[in-house]
């Protein structure tokens, strides 16, 4: 899982969902798991 400062670009990818868990922002992409990321 990547850790990035900004998830703005990743929000636009097809199949991506933005989820908040335990105060952190994650992008989960089941179509292409390569783009699973956490903001931090």
Phi and psi restraints in degrees (range 20) as a CNS / XPLOR table:
assign (resid 1 and name C) (resid 2 and name N)
       (resid 2 and name CA) (resid 2 and name C) 1.0 -80.5 20.0 2
assign (resid 2 and name N) (resid 2 and name CA)
       (resid 2 and name C) (resid 3 and name N) 1.0 150.8 20.0 2
assign (resid 2 and name C) (resid 3 and name N)
       (resid 3 and name CA) (resid 3 and name C) 1.0 -117.9 20.0 2
assign (resid 3 and name N) (resid 3 and name CA)
       (resid 3 and name C) (resid 4 and name N) 1.0 120.8 20.0 2
assign (resid 3 and name C) (resid 4 and name N)
       (resid 4 and name CA) (resid 4 and name C) 1.0 -130.2 20.0 2
assign (resid 4 and name N) (resid 4 and name CA)
       (resid 4 and name C) (resid 5 and name N) 1.0 157.7 20.0 2
assign (resid 4 and name C) (resid 5 and name N)
       (resid 5 and name CA) (resid 5 and name C) 1.0 -76.4 20.0 2
assign (resid 5 and name N) (resid 5 and name CA)
       (resid 5 and name C) (resid 6 and name N) 1.0 -36.7 20.0 2
assign (resid 5 and name C) (resid 6 and name N)
       (resid 6 and name CA) (resid 6 and name C) 1.0 -129.2 20.0 2
assign (resid 6 and name N) (resid 6 and name CA)
       (resid 6 and name C) (resid 7 and name N) 1.0 134.3 20.0 2
assign (resid 6 and name C) (resid 7 and name N)
       (resid 7 and name CA) (resid 7 and name C) 1.0 -106.5 20.0 2
assign (resid 7 and name N) (resid 7 and name CA)
       (resid 7 and name C) (resid 8 and name N) 1.0 10.2 20.0 2
assign (resid 7 and name C) (resid 8 and name N)
       (resid 8 and name CA) (resid 8 and name C) 1.0 -57.8 20.0 2
assign (resid 8 and name N) (resid 8 and name CA)
       (resid 8 and name C) (resid 9 and name N) 1.0 -43.8 20.0 2
assign (resid 8 and name C) (resid 9 and name N)
       (resid 9 and name CA) (resid 9 and name C) 1.0 -67.8 20.0 2
assign (resid 9 and name N) (resid 9 and name CA)
       (resid 9 and name C) (resid 10 and name N) 1.0 -38.5 20.0 2
assign (resid 9 and name C) (resid 10 and name N)
       (resid 10 and name CA) (resid 10 and name C) 1.0 -73.2 20.0 2
assign (resid 10 and name N) (resid 10 and name CA)
       (resid 10 and name C) (resid 11 and name N) 1.0 -22.5 20.0 2
assign (resid 10 and name C) (resid 11 and name N)
       (resid 11 and name CA) (resid 11 and name C) 1.0 -63.1 20.0 2
assign (resid 11 and name N) (resid 11 and name CA)
       (resid 11 and name C) (resid 12 and name N) 1.0 -29.9 20.0 2
assign (resid 11 and name C) (resid 12 and name N)
       (resid 12 and name CA) (resid 12 and name C) 1.0 -85.0 20.0 2
assign (resid 12 and name N) (resid 12 and name CA)
       (resid 12 and name C) (resid 13 and name N) 1.0 -11.3 20.0 2
assign (resid 12 and name C) (resid 13 and name N)
       (resid 13 and name CA) (resid 13 and name C) 1.0 -68.1 20.0 2
assign (resid 13 and name N) (resid 13 and name CA)
       (resid 13 and name C) (resid 14 and name N) 1.0 145.5 20.0 2
assign (resid 13 and name C) (resid 14 and name N)
       (resid 14 and name CA) (resid 14 and name C) 1.0 -64.4 20.0 2
assign (resid 14 and name N) (resid 14 and name CA)
       (resid 14 and name C) (resid 15 and name N) 1.0 134.9 20.0 2
assign (resid 14 and name C) (resid 15 and name N)
       (resid 15 and name CA) (resid 15 and name C) 1.0 86.0 20.0 2
assign (resid 15 and name N) (resid 15 and name CA)
       (resid 15 and name C) (resid 16 and name N) 1.0 5.7 20.0 2
assign (resid 15 and name C) (resid 16 and name N)
       (resid 16 and name CA) (resid 16 and name C) 1.0 -93.8 20.0 2
assign (resid 16 and name N) (resid 16 and name CA)
       (resid 16 and name C) (resid 17 and name N) 1.0 143.4 20.0 2
assign (resid 16 and name C) (resid 17 and name N)
       (resid 17 and name CA) (resid 17 and name C) 1.0 -124.4 20.0 2
assign (resid 17 and name N) (resid 17 and name CA)
       (resid 17 and name C) (resid 18 and name N) 1.0 138.9 20.0 2
assign (resid 17 and name C) (resid 18 and name N)
       (resid 18 and name CA) (resid 18 and name C) 1.0 -98.5 20.0 2
assign (resid 18 and name N) (resid 18 and name CA)
       (resid 18 and name C) (resid 19 and name N) 1.0 125.4 20.0 2
assign (resid 18 and name C) (resid 19 and name N)
       (resid 19 and name CA) (resid 19 and name C) 1.0 -130.6 20.0 2
assign (resid 19 and name N) (resid 19 and name CA)
       (resid 19 and name C) (resid 20 and name N) 1.0 140.1 20.0 2
assign (resid 19 and name C) (resid 20 and name N)
       (resid 20 and name CA) (resid 20 and name C) 1.0 -105.3 20.0 2
assign (resid 20 and name N) (resid 20 and name CA)
       (resid 20 and name C) (resid 21 and name N) 1.0 125.0 20.0 2
assign (resid 20 and name C) (resid 21 and name N)
       (resid 21 and name CA) (resid 21 and name C) 1.0 -135.3 20.0 2
assign (resid 21 and name N) (resid 21 and name CA)
       (resid 21 and name C) (resid 22 and name N) 1.0 125.7 20.0 2
assign (resid 21 and name C) (resid 22 and name N)
       (resid 22 and name CA) (resid 22 and name C) 1.0 51.7 20.0 2
assign (resid 22 and name N) (resid 22 and name CA)
       (resid 22 and name C) (resid 23 and name N) 1.0 40.2 20.0 2
assign (resid 22 and name C) (resid 23 and name N)
       (resid 23 and name CA) (resid 23 and name C) 1.0 79.6 20.0 2
assign (resid 23 and name N) (resid 23 and name CA)
       (resid 23 and name C) (resid 24 and name N) 1.0 1.7 20.0 2
assign (resid 23 and name C) (resid 24 and name N)
       (resid 24 and name CA) (resid 24 and name C) 1.0 -111.2 20.0 2
assign (resid 24 and name N) (resid 24 and name CA)
       (resid 24 and name C) (resid 25 and name N) 1.0 152.5 20.0 2
assign (resid 24 and name C) (resid 25 and name N)
       (resid 25 and name CA) (resid 25 and name C) 1.0 -103.6 20.0 2
assign (resid 25 and name N) (resid 25 and name CA)
       (resid 25 and name C) (resid 26 and name N) 1.0 126.9 20.0 2
assign (resid 25 and name C) (resid 26 and name N)
       (resid 26 and name CA) (resid 26 and name C) 1.0 -119.8 20.0 2
assign (resid 26 and name N) (resid 26 and name CA)
       (resid 26 and name C) (resid 27 and name N) 1.0 148.6 20.0 2
assign (resid 26 and name C) (resid 27 and name N)
       (resid 27 and name CA) (resid 27 and name C) 1.0 -112.6 20.0 2
assign (resid 27 and name N) (resid 27 and name CA)
       (resid 27 and name C) (resid 28 and name N) 1.0 122.0 20.0 2
assign (resid 27 and name C) (resid 28 and name N)
       (resid 28 and name CA) (resid 28 and name C) 1.0 -113.5 20.0 2
assign (resid 28 and name N) (resid 28 and name CA)
       (resid 28 and name C) (resid 29 and name N) 1.0 127.8 20.0 2
assign (resid 28 and name C) (resid 29 and name N)
       (resid 29 and name CA) (resid 29 and name C) 1.0 -129.2 20.0 2
assign (resid 29 and name N) (resid 29 and name CA)
       (resid 29 and name C) (resid 30 and name N) 1.0 107.6 20.0 2
assign (resid 29 and name C) (resid 30 and name N)
       (resid 30 and name CA) (resid 30 and name C) 1.0 -80.0 20.0 2
assign (resid 30 and name N) (resid 30 and name CA)
       (resid 30 and name C) (resid 31 and name N) 1.0 -25.5 20.0 2
assign (resid 30 and name C) (resid 31 and name N)
       (resid 31 and name CA) (resid 31 and name C) 1.0 -68.2 20.0 2
assign (resid 31 and name N) (resid 31 and name CA)
       (resid 31 and name C) (resid 32 and name N) 1.0 -39.9 20.0 2
assign (resid 31 and name C) (resid 32 and name N)
       (resid 32 and name CA) (resid 32 and name C) 1.0 -138.2 20.0 2
assign (resid 32 and name N) (resid 32 and name CA)
       (resid 32 and name C) (resid 33 and name N) 1.0 88.6 20.0 2
assign (resid 32 and name C) (resid 33 and name N)
       (resid 33 and name CA) (resid 33 and name C) 1.0 -61.3 20.0 2
assign (resid 33 and name N) (resid 33 and name CA)
       (resid 33 and name C) (resid 34 and name N) 1.0 -10.4 20.0 2
assign (resid 33 and name C) (resid 34 and name N)
       (resid 34 and name CA) (resid 34 and name C) 1.0 -59.5 20.0 2
assign (resid 34 and name N) (resid 34 and name CA)
       (resid 34 and name C) (resid 35 and name N) 1.0 -27.2 20.0 2
assign (resid 34 and name C) (resid 35 and name N)
       (resid 35 and name CA) (resid 35 and name C) 1.0 -95.4 20.0 2
assign (resid 35 and name N) (resid 35 and name CA)
       (resid 35 and name C) (resid 36 and name N) 1.0 14.7 20.0 2
assign (resid 35 and name C) (resid 36 and name N)
       (resid 36 and name CA) (resid 36 and name C) 1.0 -65.9 20.0 2
assign (resid 36 and name N) (resid 36 and name CA)
       (resid 36 and name C) (resid 37 and name N) 1.0 125.0 20.0 2
assign (resid 36 and name C) (resid 37 and name N)
       (resid 37 and name CA) (resid 37 and name C) 1.0 -142.6 20.0 2
assign (resid 37 and name N) (resid 37 and name CA)
       (resid 37 and name C) (resid 38 and name N) 1.0 162.9 20.0 2
assign (resid 37 and name C) (resid 38 and name N)
       (resid 38 and name CA) (resid 38 and name C) 1.0 -129.0 20.0 2
assign (resid 38 and name N) (resid 38 and name CA)
       (resid 38 and name C) (resid 39 and name N) 1.0 142.0 20.0 2
assign (resid 38 and name C) (resid 39 and name N)
       (resid 39 and name CA) (resid 39 and name C) 1.0 -89.3 20.0 2
assign (resid 39 and name N) (resid 39 and name CA)
       (resid 39 and name C) (resid 40 and name N) 1.0 132.6 20.0 2
